[in-house]
Amino acid sequence: MADHGVYQKNGKPLGKASVNCILNNRAYLGFTKHYGEYFPGSFLPILSPTLFEAVQKVLKTRQKPRKSKIAHPFHFLGFARCGECGGMFTAQYSTNRFGTKYSYYRCTKKFGVCGQLYLQENALATQLKTLLQSVSLPREEILKMENKIDEWENENISARGGVVQNLKDKIRGNQEKLDKLVAIYLDEDIEREIYLERKDLLMREKASLLESERDFGQQRKNWVEPLRSFVLSLKECADLEKTENYLEWKQFFQKIGSNPEIKDKTVSIHWGELWDFVASAKGGSGLPSASFASQNSPLISNFANVSLGDSTGNRTQI
């Protein structure tokens, strides 16, 4: 185009991007663009559709696909902090002379000098699998837990059925008193001051009864729902132990534990109380390279009277 005298305002030749934009401009076909949509314009086209389409075909044959970088997956990125300086562990990969890629995790050293060494992803995955195995229970034991929870819930419902019915009867009796009071007042058999005083007492009594009914139902949910959620997590743990899905491992540990750290190439995680108990109940099995940050936690002693898979079927106090 420079040979034909077409230049930019500064006298330089048009760039490739500008030429490509000109050759793709639908305005030469008589179209106008409005909010990303083309409409027939009020002006005549200066190119025929045949010529325009021929130009598009030539442009398409000369296009070179842009090389896109394939992101290397770092499954445990953002999972743990450095146990020495508190910085996050980041990831990188290296390629050996045979073309094999290896992923490594290291401290970012954001807070200064840190002496922690690189940790290979395979070694990290091995430790996390050991941690999974240390809190993974057999499917049969988990099924026993579910059945026991159902049994406890049914016993609770039966035991509390009379209390709930009593509360409902009181609420119904309170409403009947309110209705009678309103009827008497409408018949002008009672003075307004006495009516308002008695209605206030009945309304407050009703509010108290309704609150007791709500609290009574919530008491059952307060222990049933967290316990069921814990058993579901046990199921998930048993399934994850059989897989090699590192991303799901990471999400699971983030859900059940807190403050994962890596120090001296060893992973440590602070478990919740129930998971502490499961780990201790299994005898702390696992390799020395996979440690529990809370192995010496005094919270484990709270579960000294709890046993898993009780053959007698008795409920044990926690």
N, C-alpha and C positions, 0 to 999 in steps of 0.2 A: 504493500500500500504506500510505502514511502517512495517507491519508484513512480507512483502516480500522483505524488505531491500531497499525500494525506499524512499530516503530522499532528502531534499534540500541540496545545497552546504554547508550550515552552520550546517548541521546535524539535522535540525528540520524536522518533518513530513510535507508533502505537505498540503497546505490549500485547502479548499473546492473549491475555485475559480480556483485554478490550476488544480485540478482533473477534474473539469467540462470542462475546456479548453482542456485537453488531450482527454477526451471522445468524444468531439465534433470536433476533429481535422480531417479534410477531407484528410490530407496528408496520413493517414493510408489506404485510399481508392485509392491512386495513383494520387490524384489531387494536383495541385499547384495553389496558389492564386496570382493574379496580379491585382492591383488597385481595390480590392474588388470583383473581378470576378474569378471564378474557371475554370481551364483548365486541360486537361489530362496531367499528368506529364511524364517525360522521365524515370521514375523508376517504379518498380513493387509494387503493393499494398501488405501490410502485413496483412490486414484484408479482409474478404469477405463482400460484401454488406449486406448479410443476417444477419451476426453477428453485423455489425455496426447499422443497422436499429433496431435490437432487443435492443441494448443498448440505442438508442434514445427513444424507447418506455418506457423503465424502468425509464429513466431520467425524461420523461414528467410526469409520474405518481407520481414521488416523488417531483415534483416542488411545491413550496408554493407561491401563489400569493403575491407579495409585497403590503403591505398596503400603499395606497396613500391617503394623506390628501386632503380633499375637501376644496378648498379655500372658505372662507366666503366672500360673495359679499359686498363690501363697495362702494355704488353707488356714494357718494359725496366725495370720497377721492381725495385730491388735489384741491378741489373746492374753498376754502376760506382761508384767513389768519386771525390771531387773531387781533382783533381791539385794544387790549391793548399793546402787545409787538411786533406785526408784524410777529410772527412766523407762520408757516403753521399749519393748523388743521389736525391732523392725526385721525385714526379710530381704534377702538378695539371692541370686543364683549364680553359679559358675558352670562353665562347660569344659569338660576335659578334652583331651586330644582325639578321643573317639566320637565326640559329638554328644555325649551323655550329659544332661543337665542335672545339677544337684542344688537343692534349696537349702539355705542356711538361715538361721535366726541369730541376731546379735543385738546387743544394747546400742541404743542410739547415742549414748554418752552425752545426752543433752545437758546434764547437770555437772559436767566436768569429767575428770579422769575416772575411768572405770576399768577394772582388770578382768572383767568377765570375757570368756572366750566364746567363739562361735559354737552354735549347736545345730547339728544337721537335722533336717526335718524327719528323717527316718528314726533317729534316736529319740526325738521329741514324741513322735507318734507311738513308739514302743513304750515309753513311760506312761503316756496317757491311756494306752490300752491296759497297762498293768493297773492303773487307778480304776478304770472301768471294771476290771475283773474283781477288784477288791471290794466293790460295792454291788456287784451283780449277784442276784439270788436265783436259784433254780425256778423255772416256770411253775413247778408244782407248789413250791412254797408261796409264791405270789398268789396263786389261785386260792390257797388256803386262807390267805389274808383277806382276799376279796369276799370269800364266803363268810368269814368271821365278821367282817364289817357289816355285811347284810344282816347277819344274825343279831348283832348288837343293835343295829338300827331298828329291826323289827321288835326286839325286846323293849327298846326305849319307847317306841310308838305305843305298844300295848300298855306299858307301865304309866305312860303319861296321858293315855286316852281319857281317863276319868277326870284328870285335872283340866284338860282342854274342854271337855264337855261342861264341867262346872263353870268355867269362865264364860262359855257361850251362853249358858243359862242365866248367869248374872247380867250379862250384856243385854240379853233379850228382856229380862225383868226390868232392867233400868229403862229401856226404851218404852216399855208398857207404862211405867210410872210417868214418864215424860208426856206420853200421849194423853193419859188421864188428866194430868195437871193442865195441859193446854185446853182440854175439853171443858174442865171445870171453870177455867178462866174465861173461856168464850161464853159460857152460860152465866157469867157474872156472879158465880157463887163464891168467889174468893177475891180479896183485894189485890190490887196490882203489886203493892210492895211485898206482900207475902208470896205472891206468884213468882216474882222475879228472884226472891231469896231462895225459894225451894228449887226453882229451875236452875239456878247457879250451882247449887249443891249437887243436883242430879247430873248436870253437864260435866262437872269436875269428876264425879264418880265414874261416869262413862269414859272419860278420857283416860283415867287411871286404869280401868279394866281393859281398854283397847291396847294400852301400852304394855300391860302384863301379858296379853295374848301375843303381841308381836315379839316381846322378849322371850317368851316361852318357846316360840317357833325358832327364834334365832339361836337359842342355846343348843338345839339339835344340830343346826348347820355349823356352829362354831367348831365342833370337833369332827363331824362326819365329813364335811367337804375337804378340809385340809388333809385328812387321813386318806381319803380317796385319791386326792391329787398326788400324794406321796406314793401310793401304790401304783398309780399310772406311771410315775417317773421310774419306779423300779422295773416296770414292764419295758419302758423305753430303754433303760440301761441294759436289760437282758438282750434286747434286739440289737442295740448298737455294738455290743461286744462281738457280735458275729459279723459285723460289716467292717469295711475299710473306708467309710465315708468320713474323712477328716473334718469337713465343714460341720457336719451334724455332731461330731464329737465336741468340737469347739462350742457350739451353741448349747449343748447339753451341760457341759461343765460351767458355762457362764450362768446357766439357769439354777443349778443346784449348789454351786459354790461361790466363793467370793475371793477377791485379791489373789489371783494366781500369780506366782512369782517363779523366776528361773534364776538359780544361783549355783555356781559350780556345776553347770550342765545338769542340774536336777530341778524338776518341777515340784512345786508345793502349792497346795490349794487348801483354803479354809472351808471346811464343809459346814453344813447346818447340823443341828443337834441330832436329828434322826439319821442323817447319813454318817455322822460320827459313830452312832450306835451300830449301824449296819457293818461298818468297817471293822469295829472292834469285835462284833459278834462273829465275824468270819475269821477272827484270830490275827488280823493285821497281815493277811497273806499278801505277798508281792515281792518284787525285786528290790534290792537296796537302792537302786537308781531312781525309784519312784516313791517319793516320801509323802507323808501326810503332814501338813503344817500343824494339824491339831491332834496328832497322836497322843500327846501328853496333856490334852485339854481336860480340865476337871469335869467338864460337862458329861464325859463318857460315864463317869461314876454314877450319874443320875439314873442310868439305865441298867444298873446291876441286877435288878430283879425282873428284867424282861428277857424272854426267850423267844426265838423264832421257831415256827413249826411245832408248837406245843401239841403233843400227841393226845393229851387229855381233852383238848378243846376248850379249856377254861380261859376266861379273860384274865389277863395279867395287868396289874396296875402299873402305869408308867409314871 
